[in-house]
């Protein structure tokens, strides 16, 4: 018998059940359906007393024992080949996995999060157990979060709430709309994840939606929800493009509590009516400025139009340009503005340096930096995808383990590269700006701008990949003569001069002569008059940035 809990995709033109064994529509099948319709039954409806068809029936409809198989159908007792087996059945394992509570699903149907095996072995503990909230600091206790969340906070080793958490959590618990601006690495994700989990306790259905600009960031945000909600009976699904739909259908059918998604794939699910947000209570727009930069403005507007108007909306952005102000006016109601640090300021603890150099000598400069003992984990940004591949080939040719991430890489390649970089398999990651806000690797020692950023605010985001959580790091820029104005735009944007530094081993470069010194923190640099109009300069957007 058919499962009433599963949506009927039989009428969808793109459904596998409306196609023959080769995956194409069959004229004979259409004729049989019309004949059955004339007999008074709906297409795909079984005769009285008939069981559902076995996997692999070409048109995906039930048939009685007396009904002859369609021409070309596999003979009884033989296993169908190719795509004749409905893809929906192949997701049964995904459906079973989705029924377990408290897991974050990635789009391949696996559990997200590196600690899955440990959790599976140890079992999941719902509730507070023998945890005593009084062992936490007063800062966390004063946030009035559920004991189950405080237990997870303690288990993660958090000692004090960050400034953005202190300001945002109480307001979010009150149900207020928020526009938050904070530097990267300041605990912004936990600032909206903790109150969201608290407010979702005791309900059912999909009640929270988080939109992020990139797939990598979506997975990381979902992992935060999973870890902070590990003692709550709540489930999280991750939805993004570049992969198969079927595991996502299975996860969405379970009515998970939290969905973390990128705008394009989420809107596709909404149009297919495979995602139900009728019970939505909380909408979170994470890295909103980046989503607009990547050309998702129309998708976000349509998503907002399809969501319930009565909801709480939290918007977080590293910068607050005029486009974000306009979005906030449309999406939020009487929002509270939170700004814990100037939005154009890189985090403290970063030592900055600019190396004037000829463009052909940039690969040599990278190798010189990598020879330094303190350059243990290095993230290199290029302006183009072709530049990332070219530099990666050069470094690999020199025996340096390199991973690469850009929008032309498949999702599996991107995940493998990022995991290898996190685990130390690859010492160097070469990437475009797609990961300037999309990765959270705590031990990056150096960020190298192989190409100076085209837009000055991107310098802040790139540099913010290092010196996270109070650590020390280096943000180094290789500046060719054609990039001098780009570096000056950065200086006007952050309000500080970036020190010009010499690089040992490149004194034969004409632009390196008579240069010395070392990278320095911004607090030791002279001020530069800010040029605020740069924040409103038109940006190249769309697929080129994804």
Secondary structure, 3 states (H helix, E strand, C coil): CCCCCCCCCCCCCCCHHHCCCCCCCCHHHHHHHHHHHHCCCCCCCCCCCCCCCCCCCCCCCCCCCCCCCCCCCCCCCCCCCHHHCCHHHHCHHHHHHHCCCCCEECCCCCECCCCHHHHHHHCCCCCCCCCCHHHCCHHHHCCCCCHHHHHHHHHCCCCCCCHHHHHHHHHHHCCCCEEEECCCCCCHHHHHHHHHHHHHCCCCCCCEEEEECCHHHHHHHHHHHHHHCCCCCCCEEEECCCCCCHHHHHHHHCCCCEEEEEHHHHHHHHHHCCCCCCCCCEEEECCHHHHHHCCCHHHHHHHHHHCCCCCEEEEECCCCCHHHHHHHHHHCCCCEEEECCCCCCCCCCEEEEEEECCHHHHHHHHHHHHCCCCCCCEEEECCCHHHHHHHHHHHHHCCCCEEEECCCCCHHHHHHHHHHHHCCCCCEEEECHHHCCCCCCCCCCEEEECCCCCCHHHHHHHHCCCCHHHCCEEEEEEECHHHHHHHHHHHHHHCECCCECCCCCCCCCHHHCCCCCCCEEHHHCCECCCCHHHHHCCCCCCHHHC
